[in-house]
Amino acid sequence: MSEPLVIIGNGMAAARLCEELAQRALGRYAIAVIGEEPQLAYNRILLSSVLAGDVPASETLLKPATWWRERGVTLSYGAAATAVDLSSRKVTLADGKALSFAKLVFATGSRAIRLPIAGAELPGVRTFRDLADVASIANAASRGTRVVVVGGGLLGIEAAYGLAKAGAKVTLVHLMDRLMERQLDARAGSMLKRAVEAKGIEVLLETATSRFVGDGRIEAVEFKDGRVIATEMAVVAVGIKPNAEVAAASGLAVNRGIIVDDQLSTNESSVFAIGECAEHRGVCYGLVEPANEQANVLASRLAGRDVHYAGSVNATNLKVSGVHVFSAGDFLGAAGTESIVFCDRGLGTYKKLVVAAGRMVGAVLYGDTADAIWYLELIRTGVEIESKREDMIFGRALAERLAA
Ligand SMILES: Cc1cc2nc3c(=O)[nH]c(=O)nc-3n(C[C@H](O)[C@H](O)[C@H](O)COP(=O)(O)OP(=O)(O)OC[C@H]3O[C@@H](n4cnc5c(N)ncnc54)[C@H](O)[C@@H]3O)c2cc1C
């Protein structure tokens, strides 16, 4: 008899887990997936491209309905899991249904953080996390609409770009002194700012938002320095919070995310967590590659293999047409590291490779990102780089030819 395996969350991590389980342990589990969003799992990464009008929403679907059916996965979407009873091993859904499990996986992702300031709930103040958000932002934005995007990280920049491309007049507001400070150093950040401005987006750095103002809907954004910008819409992209409340209420250990060990198991050995809702060795990842790596490890474990998850390297690409930005690992360079730097402002190219003890540990690339995958591979594998160190800043082709 197949063991009942329930997955809460029908996002990217859940889809990858089902795909891997179908290959490694077909028939061993009767899988049921519970999704709050009212559609099949889709590629969330593509939402920026959907907003920019480069990809139709229909192309974001990860797997067609037949794929799930053929693999015997029972899908229940449009109703959230509201409670988990660990002693009776039951999940309760918002529509009143209940599912029994022998093993349970939380893959509930994160939600966008709302700013805790006055006016945050006004109509016209939106977040950027799911297909419904993209549809409502796109509906409201047209040529000449004034929009303030709060948050100059990856999502805020991509939202600002998509809106500007649709003809909106966009102001991008960021609290810090450079864009994408969690992925870029000061030099790459300043080159990025110029490129974003060249797309017609006004960028305000070191600007703290104090409140959204409006009578019945947003009319302006007020900043701590007293400035006020009139606007018809605000998009808030200031960070994410793991969806861990249901897990916490069931008695599982939760810090920022649901705490898991190297087996991706929570403090209850038959309950697991993967993707953005999981906290592993104190880290909650906000990217898809770690979610995929965790799904692969968990599928192997559920198939009976003794594998472990040791953490992931963070790596990011910005999806703004004509602006090539890549960052991975220790991009700032902690004490004890050295940096190899190449910069040609005229060409709009900047590369910084961070090395420690003869190995690559981080990189920032701006302009020329052709070798990003190679650098990432060197960081992930931790191979010794001394033989190519002299030339690696000039790219793989030259470095490998000269090292041979
Ligand atoms: C606009 C945008 C652009 C991005 N670009 C990139 C990028 O370029 N590169 C990158 O690596 N990452 C990117 N990301 C992040 C990436 O999408 C996430 O890291 C990835 O989706 C995480 O997968 P997940 O399965 O953990 O969470 P999700 O994909 O968010 O899936 C979680 C699902 O669980 C559901 N859920 C939550 N609670 C419940 C409940 N109680 N019951 C049932 N269902 C529930 C949610 O509704 C959601 O559908 C981007 C994200 C956004 C929003």
The ligand as a Gaussian input file, in Angstrom:
#p B3LYP/6-31G(d) Opt

LIG

0 1
 C        8.481000      38.512000      -9.049000
 C        9.439000      37.487000      -8.548000
 C       10.631000      37.268000      -9.226000
 C       11.541000      36.318000      -8.757000
 N       12.706000      36.136000      -9.439000
 C       13.579000      35.209000      -8.992000
 C       14.797000      34.958000      -9.693000
 O       15.109000      35.605000     -10.692000
 N       15.634000      33.993000      -9.239000
 C       15.330000      33.239000      -8.125000
 O       16.094000      32.351000      -7.767000
 N       14.183000      33.468000      -7.425000
 C       13.313000      34.421000      -7.836000
 N       12.152000      34.629000      -7.131000
 C       11.926000      33.833000      -5.910000
 C       11.365000      32.455000      -6.278000
 O       10.187000      32.606000      -7.010000
 C       11.102000      31.689000      -4.996000
 O       12.349000      31.501000      -4.348000
 C       10.443000      30.336000      -5.235000
 O        9.194000      30.493000      -5.825000
 C       10.329000      29.595000      -3.883000
 O        9.584000      28.426000      -4.055000
 P        8.650000      27.900000      -2.877000
 O        7.971000      26.697000      -3.412000
 O        9.411000      27.824000      -1.623000
 O        7.574000      29.066000      -2.660000
 P        6.385000      29.520000      -3.668000
 O        6.782000      29.364000      -5.084000
 O        5.988000      30.870000      -3.183000
 O        5.227000      28.508000      -3.350000
 C        4.563000      28.416000      -2.117000
 C        3.102000      28.161000      -2.373000
 O        2.501000      27.741000      -1.148000
 C        1.226000      28.337000      -1.037000
 N        0.809000      28.329000       0.362000
 C        1.257000      29.117000       1.372000
 N        0.629000      28.803000       2.530000
 C       -0.227000      27.809000       2.228000
 C       -1.175000      27.059000       2.999000
 N       -1.334000      27.267000       4.310000
 N       -1.919000      26.114000       2.373000
 C       -1.750000      25.867000       1.041000
 N       -0.889000      26.554000       0.265000
 C       -0.123000      27.504000       0.859000
 C        1.440000      29.725000      -1.623000
 O        0.204000      30.304000      -1.980000
 C        2.336000      29.397000      -2.825000
 O        1.565000      29.115000      -3.956000
 C       11.240000      35.575000      -7.577000
 C       10.039000      35.808000      -6.892000
 C        9.143000      36.757000      -7.349000
 C        7.886000      37.006000      -6.596000

